[in-house]
Amino acid sequence: GSMGGMLALPPGQGPHRVGCTDVMVGHTRQGLFFRLFYPCLPRAGATEPLWIPRSEYCGGLADVTLGRRWCSALLSIAIGSCKVPVSWNGPFKPCSSGYPLIIFSHGLGAFRTLYSSICTELASWGFVVAALEHRDHSAATTYFCTAEAGTEEWIPFQRVPRGQKEFYFRNKQVHQRARECVRALRLFQGIAGGGSGPNILHQDWDLSVLKGSLDLTKVAVMGHSFGGVTAVLALVKEPSFRCAVALDAWMFPLENVLYPEVPKPVLFINTEKFQTPESVARMKRLSSRNSQTRIVTVLGTVHEDQTDFPFLPGKLFSLIFGRRGTLDPHKALAITSRAALAFLQRHLELEEEFGQWDELLEGVGDSVVPDAPFGRSRL
């Protein structure tokens, strides 16, 4: 079979079909770049987008995860033709009551497409999800198109410079990332107000179709790892974000003085193997200040289980990461998405019947432990 069969991302389980498109706004680093997931109308002959959008991203992944950029060609052969089970540039499905919006922030060394499974799932339940690609040198690689036609400028992944303390390097990055989340929200606010948001990638998809179909009183921010702490910081920077969902958040880059400033509830969904006592203690500082903040741990999972990588076959996953969780990735995705949906329903005041999953927020069940950083050892 084709190499494209090596990745088997699940389709969304919700009532909506899902479309996606890539959006780039602006000709400088201060612009925005994201993949947009949204409810769409069925279309005959719909094509599916590539999971790894361009070969340059294989080079970035090889450098970040393997430390060997020369493995880029091997990764490209293995995963370069994998597809995401959504409709590429599919026709947007209007919604007079307005879809809620989620701004999604990727982890360190990732990029906009590596969380397609969770973004697709959320869009299938009636959310518009903008998965950012950050330009703070934390993406495996990214780029922007300059004003000169046909010219691209690439922004490589950057490790902590020798002699520089990691906290100060990462703290500067997390503030830039949070500002990019706010700028993304401003873009959608402008579109809702009738402004134009020209997509310089010239995709056959006009952002103005979103006008009248977004409810921007119901906006959340979400992210994984570095993106998880980015989501927490975005709550401080932007009052319009009503809550945050932090997947296995890496709390290290956030300065202590900001913890009392986080005004809105956060759902921390942790994996069993990643968190440290110090990181969980920081999460508990937030939960002690906001009674609606929740911390749960999904048993049998590792940090990468909240990305798309667990849907790669075992040998390829092990080559890249060396280990994987014991929980089936489909079940892990279901637990994560259902807990997130219940939390979002509660704090965005949605009418959908996600409340049937509320018990996940309280850690009820065999696979989820409330407030437990180390899984079964805390049972």
C-alpha positions as CSV (number, residue, x, y, z in Angstrom):
1,G,0.0,0.0,0.0
2,S,0.9,3.7,-0.2
3,M,2.9,5.3,2.5
4,G,-0.2,7.5,3.1
5,G,-1.7,4.6,4.9
6,M,0.9,4.8,7.6
7,L,-1.1,7.5,9.4
8,A,-4.7,6.7,10.3
9,L,-6.1,9.9,11.9
10,P,-9.7,9.3,13.0
11,P,-12.5,11.4,11.5
12,G,-14.5,13.7,13.8
13,Q,-17.2,11.9,15.8
14,G,-19.6,14.9,16.0
15,P,-22.6,15.7,13.8
16,H,-20.7,18.1,11.5
17,R,-18.5,17.4,8.6
18,V,-15.2,19.2,8.9
19,G,-13.3,21.3,6.4
20,C,-10.0,23.1,6.7
21,T,-7.9,25.7,5.0
22,D,-4.6,27.4,5.6
23,V,-4.6,31.2,6.3
24,M,-1.7,33.6,6.2
25,V,-2.3,37.3,6.9
26,G,0.4,39.9,6.5
27,H,3.8,40.0,4.8
28,T,6.0,40.2,7.9
29,R,6.7,38.1,11.0
30,Q,4.1,40.2,12.8
31,G,1.4,38.6,10.7
32,L,-0.4,35.4,11.4
33,F,-0.3,31.8,10.0
34,F,-2.8,29.1,11.0
35,R,-4.8,26.1,9.8
36,L,-8.5,26.7,10.2
37,F,-10.8,23.8,11.0
38,Y,-14.5,24.4,10.7
39,P,-17.9,22.8,10.1
40,C,-18.5,22.4,6.4
41,L,-21.0,21.3,3.8
42,P,-20.6,18.0,2.0
43,R,-18.9,18.3,-1.4
44,A,-18.6,15.7,-4.0
45,G,-15.0,14.8,-4.8
46,A,-13.6,16.6,-1.8
47,T,-9.8,16.3,-1.4
48,E,-8.0,15.8,1.8
49,P,-5.0,18.0,2.9
50,L,-1.5,16.7,3.6
51,W,-0.7,16.2,7.3
52,I,2.8,17.4,6.7
53,P,2.1,20.4,4.5
54,R,5.5,20.7,2.9
55,S,8.8,18.9,2.8
56,E,10.6,21.6,4.8
57,Y,8.6,20.6,7.8
58,C,10.1,17.1,7.7
59,G,13.5,18.7,7.9
60,G,12.4,20.7,11.0
61,L,10.9,17.6,12.6
62,A,14.0,15.5,11.9
63,D,16.2,18.2,13.5
64,V,13.9,18.7,16.6
65,T,13.0,15.1,17.4
66,L,15.9,13.2,16.1
67,G,18.7,15.8,16.1
68,R,19.5,14.7,12.6
69,R,18.3,16.9,9.8
70,W,19.7,14.3,7.3
71,C,16.7,12.0,8.4
72,S,14.4,14.5,6.6
73,A,14.3,12.5,3.4
74,L,13.4,9.3,5.3
75,L,10.6,11.1,7.2
76,S,9.3,12.6,4.0
77,I,9.1,9.1,2.4
78,A,7.4,7.7,5.5
79,I,4.9,10.4,6.3
80,G,5.0,12.9,3.5
81,S,1.9,11.6,1.7
82,C,-0.2,11.2,4.8
83,K,-3.6,12.9,4.7
84,V,-6.0,14.4,7.2
85,P,-9.6,13.1,7.0
86,V,-11.2,16.5,6.4
87,S,-12.4,18.4,3.3
88,W,-9.6,20.7,2.0
89,N,-11.1,24.2,1.4
90,G,-14.5,22.6,1.8
91,P,-17.5,25.0,1.7
92,F,-18.2,26.6,5.1
93,K,-21.5,25.7,6.8
94,P,-23.2,28.9,7.9
95,C,-24.6,29.1,11.4
96,S,-27.0,32.0,12.3
97,S,-26.5,31.5,16.0
98,G,-22.8,31.6,15.6
99,Y,-20.1,29.0,16.2
100,P,-17.8,29.3,19.3
101,L,-14.2,30.0,18.5
102,I,-11.1,28.2,19.8
103,I,-7.5,29.6,19.3
104,F,-5.1,26.6,19.5
105,S,-1.4,26.9,20.3
106,H,1.1,24.1,19.4
107,G,3.9,22.7,21.5
108,L,7.7,23.2,21.3
109,G,9.1,21.9,18.1
110,A,5.6,21.3,16.6
111,F,3.6,23.3,14.0
112,R,0.0,24.0,12.9
113,T,-1.0,20.6,11.6
114,L,0.3,18.2,14.3
115,Y,-2.9,18.4,16.4
116,S,-5.3,17.7,13.5
117,S,-7.1,14.9,15.4
118,I,-8.2,17.0,18.3
119,C,-8.9,20.1,16.1
120,T,-11.0,17.9,13.8
121,E,-12.9,16.5,16.7
122,L,-13.7,19.9,18.1
123,A,-14.8,21.2,14.7
124,S,-17.1,18.2,14.2
125,W,-19.0,19.3,17.4
126,G,-19.6,22.8,16.1
127,F,-16.4,24.8,16.9
128,V,-14.3,26.9,14.6
129,V,-10.7,26.2,15.5
130,A,-7.7,28.2,14.4
131,A,-4.5,26.2,14.9
132,L,-1.7,28.8,15.0
133,E,1.9,28.3,13.8
134,H,4.0,30.5,16.1
135,R,6.8,32.6,14.8
136,D,8.9,32.8,18.0
137,H,11.4,30.1,16.8
138,S,9.5,27.4,18.8
139,A,7.9,25.8,15.7
140,A,9.9,23.0,14.0
141,T,10.0,25.5,11.2
142,T,7.6,28.0,9.7
143,Y,7.7,30.8,7.2
144,F,6.0,34.0,5.9
145,C,5.6,35.3,2.4
146,T,7.2,38.7,1.9
147,A,5.7,41.5,0.0
148,E,7.9,40.6,-3.0
149,A,5.9,38.1,-5.1
150,G,6.9,34.5,-4.7
151,T,9.5,35.1,-1.9
152,E,9.4,33.2,1.4
153,E,11.4,33.8,4.5
154,W,11.8,30.7,6.8
155,I,12.0,30.9,10.6
156,P,13.9,27.9,11.9
157,F,13.6,26.2,15.3
158,Q,16.0,27.7,17.8
159,R,17.4,26.0,20.9
160,V,18.3,27.9,24.0
161,P,21.5,29.8,23.2
162,R,24.6,28.7,25.0
163,G,25.2,30.7,28.2
164,Q,21.6,32.0,28.3
165,K,19.2,30.8,31.1
166,E,16.3,28.8,29.7
167,F,13.7,30.5,31.7
168,Y,14.4,34.0,30.2
169,F,14.6,32.6,26.7
170,R,11.3,30.6,27.0
171,N,9.5,33.4,28.9
172,K,10.1,35.8,26.1
173,Q,8.8,33.2,23.7
174,V,5.6,32.5,25.7
175,H,4.7,36.2,25.8
176,Q,5.1,36.4,22.0
177,R,3.0,33.3,21.6
178,A,0.2,34.7,23.8
179,R,0.3,38.0,21.8
180,E,-0.1,35.9,18.6
181,C,-3.2,34.3,20.1
182,V,-4.6,37.7,20.9
183,R,-3.9,38.9,17.3
184,A,-5.7,35.9,15.9
185,L,-8.7,36.8,18.0
186,R,-8.5,40.4,16.7
187,L,-8.5,39.1,13.2
188,F,-11.8,37.2,13.7
189,Q,-13.3,40.2,15.5
190,G,-12.4,42.3,12.5
191,I,-14.0,39.8,10.1
192,A,-17.2,39.6,12.3
193,G,-17.3,43.4,12.1
194,G,-17.2,43.4,8.3
195,G,-13.5,44.0,7.9
196,S,-11.4,42.2,5.3
197,G,-8.8,39.6,6.2
198,P,-7.1,38.9,2.9
199,N,-5.4,35.5,2.8
200,I,-2.1,36.0,1.0
201,L,-1.8,32.3,0.3
202,H,-4.6,32.9,-2.3
203,Q,-6.5,29.8,-1.3
204,D,-9.9,29.4,-3.0
205,W,-11.5,30.2,0.4
206,D,-12.6,33.7,1.6
207,L,-12.5,34.5,5.3
208,S,-15.5,36.8,4.9
209,V,-17.8,33.8,4.8
210,L,-17.3,33.6,8.5
211,K,-19.1,36.9,9.1
212,G,-22.4,36.3,10.9
213,S,-21.5,32.7,11.7
214,L,-19.2,33.3,14.7
215,D,-20.2,34.0,18.3
216,L,-17.3,35.9,19.6
217,T,-18.8,36.2,23.1
218,K,-17.9,32.5,23.3
219,V,-14.1,32.2,22.7
220,A,-11.6,29.9,24.4
221,V,-7.9,29.3,24.0
222,M,-6.3,25.9,24.0
223,G,-2.9,24.4,23.6
224,H,-0.5,21.5,24.3
225,S,2.7,21.6,26.3
226,F,4.4,25.0,25.5
227,G,1.0,25.8,24.0
228,G,-0.7,24.9,27.2
229,V,1.1,27.5,29.2
230,T,0.6,29.9,26.3
231,A,-3.2,29.4,26.7
232,V,-2.9,30.2,30.4
233,L,-1.0,33.4,29.7
234,A,-3.4,34.4,27.0
235,L,-6.2,34.6,29.6
236,V,-4.1,37.3,31.4
237,K,-3.6,39.3,28.2
238,E,-7.1,39.1,26.7
239,P,-10.4,39.4,28.7
240,S,-12.4,38.1,25.7
241,F,-11.0,34.6,26.3
242,R,-13.5,33.1,28.7
243,C,-11.5,29.9,29.6
244,A,-8.5,27.8,28.6
245,V,-7.9,24.1,28.0
246,A,-4.2,23.2,28.7
247,L,-3.1,19.8,27.5
248,D,-0.1,18.6,29.5
249,A,1.0,22.2,30.1
250,W,4.7,23.0,30.5
251,M,4.3,25.6,33.2
252,F,8.1,26.4,33.5
253,P,8.2,29.5,31.3
254,L,5.5,31.5,33.1
255,E,6.7,34.0,35.8
256,N,5.4,33.5,39.3
257,V,4.1,37.1,39.5
258,L,1.4,36.3,36.9
259,Y,-0.3,33.4,38.7
260,P,-2.6,35.7,40.7
261,E,-3.5,37.5,37.5
262,V,-5.1,34.5,35.8
263,P,-8.8,35.5,36.0
264,K,-10.6,32.7,34.2
265,P,-11.0,28.9,34.7
266,V,-8.5,26.5,33.2
267,L,-8.9,22.8,32.5
268,F,-5.5,21.0,32.8
269,I,-5.6,17.6,31.1
270,N,-2.3,15.9,32.0
271,T,-0.7,12.7,30.9
272,E,0.6,10.2,33.3
273,K,4.3,10.5,32.6
274,F,5.2,14.1,31.8
275,Q,4.4,16.3,34.8
276,T,6.7,17.1,37.7
277,P,5.7,18.0,41.2
278,E,6.8,21.6,40.6
279,S,4.6,21.9,37.5
280,V,1.6,20.4,39.2
281,A,2.1,22.7,42.2
282,R,1.9,25.6,39.9
283,M,-1.4,24.3,38.4
284,K,-2.7,23.9,42.0
285,R,-1.9,27.6,42.6
286,L,-4.4,28.4,39.9
287,S,-7.0,26.0,41.1
288,S,-6.8,27.4,44.6
289,R,-7.7,30.8,43.2
290,N,-10.4,29.8,40.9
291,S,-12.8,27.1,42.1
292,Q,-13.8,26.2,38.5
293,T,-10.2,25.3,37.4
294,R,-9.8,21.5,37.1
295,I,-6.7,19.3,37.0
296,V,-7.1,15.7,35.7
297,T,-4.6,13.1,34.7
298,V,-5.3,10.5,32.0
299,L,-3.8,7.2,32.9
300,G,-1.7,5.2,30.5
301,T,-0.7,8.2,28.4
302,V,2.6,10.0,27.6
303,H,3.2,13.5,26.5
304,E,3.0,12.8,22.8
305,D,-0.4,11.1,23.1
306,Q,-2.0,14.5,22.9
307,T,-0.6,15.1,19.4
308,D,-1.3,13.2,16.2
309,F,1.8,11.0,16.5
310,P,0.2,8.1,18.4
311,F,-1.8,7.4,15.2
312,L,1.4,6.5,13.5
313,P,2.3,2.8,13.5
314,G,4.3,1.6,16.5
315,K,7.7,1.2,14.9
316,L,7.7,4.6,13.3
317,F,6.4,6.3,16.5
318,S,9.1,4.5,18.5
319,L,11.8,5.6,16.1
320,I,10.9,9.2,16.6
321,F,10.0,9.3,20.3
322,G,11.2,6.0,21.8
323,R,8.1,5.3,23.9
324,R,4.3,5.4,23.7
325,G,1.4,5.2,26.1
326,T,-0.4,2.0,27.0
327,L,-3.9,3.5,26.5
328,D,-5.3,3.1,22.9
329,P,-4.9,6.5,21.2
330,H,-8.5,6.5,20.0
331,K,-9.7,6.2,23.6
332,A,-7.1,8.8,24.8
333,L,-8.5,11.2,22.2
334,A,-12.1,10.5,23.2
335,I,-11.3,11.1,26.9
336,T,-9.4,14.4,26.2
337,S,-12.0,15.8,23.7
338,R,-15.0,14.9,25.9
339,A,-13.5,16.4,29.0
340,A,-12.7,19.5,27.0
341,L,-16.2,19.7,25.5
342,A,-17.9,19.4,28.9
343,F,-15.6,22.2,30.2
344,L,-16.2,24.4,27.2
345,Q,-20.0,23.9,27.4
346,R,-19.9,24.9,31.0
347,H,-17.8,28.0,30.7
348,L,-18.8,29.2,27.2
349,E,-22.5,28.6,28.2
350,L,-23.2,26.4,25.2
351,E,-26.6,24.8,24.5
352,E,-25.3,21.5,23.2
353,E,-25.6,18.4,25.3
354,F,-22.0,18.0,26.2
355,G,-22.9,17.9,29.9
356,Q,-23.3,14.1,29.7
357,W,-19.5,14.1,30.0
358,D,-19.3,16.3,33.0
359,E,-18.1,13.4,35.1
360,L,-14.8,13.5,33.2
361,L,-14.2,17.0,34.7
362,E,-14.4,15.5,38.1
363,G,-12.1,12.6,37.2
364,V,-14.8,9.9,37.5
365,G,-13.9,6.6,35.6
366,D,-11.2,4.1,35.2
367,S,-9.0,6.2,33.0
368,V,-9.0,9.6,34.6
369,V,-7.8,10.6,38.0
370,P,-8.6,14.0,39.5
371,D,-5.8,16.2,40.6
372,A,-3.3,13.4,40.3
373,P,0.1,14.2,38.7
374,F,1.4,10.6,38.9
375,G,-1.5,8.4,37.9
376,R,-2.0,5.3,39.8
377,S,0.6,6.1,42.4
378,R,-1.9,8.7,43.8
379,L,-4.9,6.4,43.9
